[in-house]
Structure formats: C-alpha cells, structure tokens
Amino acid sequence: MAHPLIDALPGFPVKISAVLPSLDKAWAEEGEDAARASQMNLVLMFGAGVSAADAQARFDEAIRFAQRYPCRLVVLAARPAAEAAAPLEAKVNVVCFLDPARRGKRCCEALMLAHGAPTAELESLVSTWLEGDLPTNVWAHGVTPEEFAPWLGWSARCRRVVADRSLVGDAFFALPFPNPKGVRDLAVARCLPVRQALGQFLAGHAPADLVRGLRSVTVSHGAGLSGEAAGLLAWMKGCLTHCAGLSRSHLDATFALSAQAPSGDNLAAAWTFADGARFSWEHADRGTRAIITFTRSRQPAPVAQRVALMGAPEALSEAVFF
C-alpha cells in the first residue's frame, strides 16, 4: 500500500535492500563536480496525521536547511495504526545546488522510508542509513507522544530532538527523554529575534525599575502560537528573576498565559505594577511589527520595532546548534 507522503515527495522508489547502493549510483551520476561534505544526519519524522502538502512543505524547508548545513536527510513517515503491518516503502533522492561561493555543486542526500509500528529491526535499519561518524538530529513534525514513545531509547544517540510545541503540545515535551537537555522547542527558536529586540529595550532600564512592585506578567497569544507564548513567558520570568537578584528585590508576581490576544495581535505581553505603572508589548502586522510601552521609561511614548519570527530553516538552525 503506497504511503501518500512518500508518494508525494520527490525521488525514485527503490527496494529497501537497494537504498544505499542507489545512493552510490546517484552520486556517481552527478560526477566529480558535485561536492559531498555532510556535517550531520537530519532525521525528519512525520506523524501519521501529517498531510502530503504539509510534508512537502517541511521537506522543502529541510532541503533549504541542508543548503546551509550539508547533511544526510532521512525522512520517516509513520503509517496509521490500522496499517501497522504494511510493508516498508523507500525512496532515494539526491538534491544538488550551487554552493554560496559558486565553486561547484553541493548535494543533499534524501532517504525516505514509510513504516508501520516501530520495532528493533526498524531502528536498526534506520541506523544503517545514517552516516555513523556524524551527529544525528531529529526533527519530529506532527508526531504524537504515542508515536514517538517507541523511539525514546533510540533517541539517546541523537544530539538534538526538535519539535514544535505549538503543534504537538506540552505532552510531547513531557516524555521521559534519555537526554532531556538535548530536546529543543522549535516555537522557542522562532522567537529569537523577538527576545533579542525585547532584551535590547529592557537592557536600557535599571533592573530595580523592572521588578519594583511587579504584580503580574501575562503573555497572550493568537491561534497556533501557544508554544511561542509559553517560551516568551518563561524567558520573561527568567529575566525578571535575574533582575530581582541583581537589585536585591523581592519578586512577588504571578506569571500567566492567555489564549485571548488583543485584536490584531499575534502575541502580546502585559506587566502590571502596584503603583499603576505598566509595561506592554504587542506583536502585530502578522508578526512583523512590535509596539512597546513602558510608563517607567525615560521616554514613555510607544516604541516601534520591526521584528519578525524566524523562518523554519533559520529556526531549525537555532534549535539544532544552540
């Protein structure tokens, strides 16, 4: 039974036993001008509920990531539970492009596998497809906690496991990962420009002014941005706790998330103080513009910032390397 994701992705269907020989043949056909300089393995896992269009978009993003960081890409497409016994299905593709210095071609190897229920044999097969002397990173897209649970033991050998909290929810990140410090949230990585811009503004104020009389911090979000909001709230809490330590102040504030962002905003934050002072941050215009207002600032007028969330390849880079 053909898997719709594997069927939709570019490449040539091959027998499982012929995957690596087919890869060697593809490299031979590219000729001597094609450079092969992989830095890592990237395993892109798709859950059974991922659509073909979604998978194609994520595959394209993984290829753009590979153009910056050459890697062997292994795509794993899970089948629904009802198709757990279906035979394995494989494809091979070598995607080539000019390197940034225009010195020749670089190529990204893409090995694709549709599979049923994870087994020890499946894990062994995937391991043989990886370049053994390079680090392995996993991008789990649309993978439920139940789908990833059988891979937990195998993930111990991976440098990073990346998932999007806005898509998979908190339960995925609550799994008992063998290496929890290596788990990264793509939603948090996307917000790096926001944290940098906010941090630059807040750094211009005395730590005591940021925490004196602080009563509440609320981060609100629109649909599909719960992970970004949770990451920003955690970042703000960490920053304010640090400011309280620097100023020897007592931080007695509540920190909360809200799914009710102000009209027109993607994300927003509001800090309230006992003396009526207020800090507000509003991220609008589809996530490309922010407005900051802080009544304790030397310039209390609203400050505009041009800041956007990272694109997927850049966010993946942030999640994998930092």
Helices and strands as residue ranges (DSSP letters): H 4-8, E 12-14, G 16-18, H 19-30, E 34-35, E 40-46, H 52-68, E 71-78, G 81-83, E 89-98, E 105-115, H 120-129, E 136-141, H 145-148, G 149-151, G 154-157, E 160-163, H 165-168, H 170-173, G 180-182, E 183-185, H 186-190, H 192-202, H 207-211, E 214-221, H 226-246, E 254-258, E 265-273, E 278-284, E 289-294, E 303-306, H 312-321
